[in-house]
Amino acid sequence: MGTPEFAVPSLQTLVEAGQKVVAVITAPDKPKGRGQKLAMSPVKEYAVSQDIPVLQPTNLKNPEFIEELRSYEADLQVVVAFRMLPEVVWSMPTEGTFNLHASLLPQYRGAAPINWAIINGEKETGATTFMLKHEIDTGSIMYQIKEPIHPEDNVGTVYERLMHNGAQLVLKTVEKISEGNYDLQPQDESTELKHAPKIFKETCEIHWDKTTEEIHNLVRGLSPYPAAWTTLQDKTMKVYQTEIVEEEVPTGTFKTDGKNYLYFGTADGTLSILDLQLQGKKRMKITDFLRGYKFN
């Protein structure tokens, strides 16, 4: 069960390892692009290429869908980047249902674990497989892998690594379940938990009265998508890459030579904008942007 690109390597790894995937459940086709033609999800595209039956329910409690799902007599269900499941679905297989989550649970439960780990300045994250139960992201842990977050990383680079390393974790989990050789560890909630709620537009706004490091990490944690934003002379500007520099610029104001740099003052320092997209324009590096932009 999965929909976006993140879920494809997990499915592909299971298929190529010879695991018998009897069906794939994914989101309904959606209009895409200028022509608004219906497009398959990345998971469906791969499943169709492998002649695997695809189910696309709009309602996971629909009796017809439940009966069709039951007809496949699956021993195990694997969830990677899918929506919440009702109990009638996750409790159906004899071996249960497990989920791949892109964090070291119990930390960063929620919809955007990679984003929030970087926004919060973590030096490490990872992936976890765990058995589903009623409360979201709280089931007993099966396996975990750790993934470093390097200073030059953004959400795109960490996402890419976890997408592939997580696929290997999914395969290991399936193999251990099929051998009957695994332990379940309850999640330890004795430490302070950090959460990973859904990202909204207001989450992405840069507040220049924050510290340099906080803003730098916000940009990294939202790049390349959905991207942090601010305003430049009354126009929205998405910011994809910044660099901390030794320069004195008053908080919330900017300074530029019109050729090579655009600096913004923060609460305790200065950030240089390296990669941006101004409203109505394409994304570009700062020198290319300044070459064509006229400041008031």
N, C-alpha and C positions, 0 to 999 in steps of 0.2 A: 504494500500500500504506500503510494508516494506520488508526487506530482512534478516538482521542479527538477532542474538539472542536478541539484545536490543528490537526489535519490537514484539517478541513473547508474553510477558506478557500483552501487550496492547490488542492484538488480543484475547488472552485467556480470559482476564477479560471481554471484550465485549461479547464474546460467553457465558461465564458462568453467566453473568448478564441477559441473555435472549434477548440481542440486535440481530436483524436479520442481520447477515453479509451475503450478497448475493453473494459476490465474493472476492477473494484475488488476488492482483497483486504483483508479486515478480520478482526477477531477474531470467534469464534462468539458468538451471542446469549447474554446472561447474565441470571440472575434478578435482579430489582431491586425495591426498595420493600417495603412491608409484605406485599403479596400475593405477592411473589417471582415475579411474572410475567416471562417471558422478554422482554428488551428489546434492541432493535437498538443497535449502536454508533452514535455521531453520524455517522461516515463512511458507514455503511450506510444510515442514514436519508436522507442527501442523495443517495446513489447511486440508491436505489430511486425517489426523487422525479424523477430524471432518466432513468429506465429504463436504467440502466447495469447490466450483469450483475455479480453479486456472488459472490465465492468466499470461503468461511469455513473454511479448513482447520484442523484441530486439530494436524496434523502436517505441517510444511512439506516433509518428505522423502517423504511418501506418494506412491507411484508414480501413483495415480489423479489426485491433485492436480497432480503434475508434468505429466502428459499433458494435463489440461484446460487448465493454464496455457499450455503450448506451443501448444495449438490456436488461441489468440488471435493468435499470430504478432506479438507486440508488438515494436516497434523499440526501445523504451525503457521502463524501469521507474523510477517515482518513489516514494521512501520518505519518509514524514513521520510520525514517532511510531508506529513499528511495532516488532515484535520482530526479533531477529537472524535473518538469512537464511542458509540453506546455500548453498554455492557453486553447486550445480546450479540454484538459483533466480536468484541475482544475476548469474550469467554468461550467462544464457539469451538476452537480447535482443542484437541486432546492435550497438546503441549502448551496451550496458551498463546499469547501474543507478546512479542517484545518490540521495543522501540529503540532507535538510535537517536541520541540527543547530543548536540554539539557543545557540550560543556562537561566539566568534571562534577557531576551531580553529587551532593544536593545543591551546589552553587549554580547560579544562573539558570534556574527553572524559568521557562517562559518562551515566548515566540522569537526572541532575537538574542540568543546567547553569545554569538560571536561578536556582534556589535557592542554589547554592553561590557564584555570582558576587555575590549580594547579601549572603549570610552573611559572605563574606570582605571586604566593604566596597568592592567594585569600584565605580568611577565610570562604567564603560562595559562593555557586552557587545555582542552582535550575533547574526548568523545566518550560516551557511556552507552552501553546497552543495558536495558532494564525491563522487567516484566510489567505490563500495564495493570493498573488497578483504578479504582474510582477517581482519586484525586490526581490531577494532572502532574506528570513528571515526578511522582513520589514513589513509584514501585521499587521493589528490591533490585539491587544492582547485580549484574552478571559480570561484565568486564569493562575495563576502562583503559584508555591510552592517553598519554600526555602529549601536548604539542606546545613548543615554545612560541612566545610572541616576541618577535625581534623588533628593535626600535624602528626599522624601516618598513615593517609590516603595516598593511591596512586590512580592512575586512575582506577585501577581494583575495589577497594572497593567503590569509589564514583559512578562508572558506575553501579555496582550491585544495590546500593540503588536507584539511579535515574531510573533504568530500571523498578523497581517494584512500586516506588512511582509515577513515570510518568504514569504508566498504570492506576492508580486510577484517575489521573488527566484527562486522555483520557476519561474514563468512565463518570466522572462528566461533562465534556464538551459535550459529546454526549447526556447525559440526559437533560442538560440545553437547548441544541439546540432543542431537541424533544419537550420540554415544551414551547419553544419560549420565554424562560426566561433568557436572557443574555444581557450583554452590551459589546460593542467593544470599546477598548481604543487605540487610535493611539500611536505608540511608541514614547517616549520622546527622541529626539536626541539633547537636549540642553546641555547634559553633554559630556565629552570626551569619545568616544567609543573605547573599546578594541575589537580586532578582533581574530578570531579563524581559520586561514587558514589551509589548508591540511598539514599534517606532512610528511616531506621528510627525506631521510637518513641524509642529511646534517644538518637538524634541530636537529637531535639526537646526534650529536657529542659533546662531553664534551670539553669545552675550559677552561683549568685550570687557565687562567688569569682572569676568572670571580670570583665573591665572593663565599665564602663557601655556603651561603644561596641560591644564584642563582643556583649553581650546584646541591645542595641537592634537590631543588624544581624541577629542570629539570629531575632528576632521578625519583622522585615521579610521575611527570606528564607524564612519558613515561613507567612506570612499571605497569603491566607486558608486555605490548605491545605498541609500537614496541621496546622499551628499548633504553636507552641512551648508548653510546659506547665511548670507548677510545682505546688506544693501550697499550699493555704491552709487552715490548721486541719484537716489530715488529709484534705482533699478535693482531687482533681485540678482544676486551673484552667488552661484554655487561655488564652493571651494573644495578642491579635491586633494590638494597637497600644500603643506606649510612647512616652514623651517624657523626655528627659534634663532634670533639674531641679537647681537649686541648693538642696540641703537635706541636712542631715547625718542619716543613718540608718545604724546599724551594719550591716556586711556580713551578708547572709542574714536580716535581720529586716525587719519591715514597720511602717509607721506610718500611721495614718489618723485623720481627724476624724469618720469615720462618715457624712459627708455629701457631700464634694466630691472627696476625693483618697485614693489608696492608693499609698503610696510603698514601694519595696523598696530596701534598701541593697546596693550592689555592691562590688567590690574597691576601686574608686576614686571612687565617687560614688553617685548615686541616680537611680532610674528611677520615673517615674509611670506607673501602669497606666491606660490610657484606654479599652480595649475588651477584654472578656473573656467567658469562658463557664465557669461553675462546673459541676462534675459534677452531672448530673441537671437542670440548668437551661438556659434558652435563652441565646444570645449577647446581650450588652447593653453599653451605654455605662456608664462607671464610676459616674456620678451615679444612674442607674436601679438599678444593682446595689446601691449602698450604701443606697438608700432602703428596700430590702427585706431586707437582710442584717443578721443580728445576730451580732456578734463575741462569742466566749467571754470 
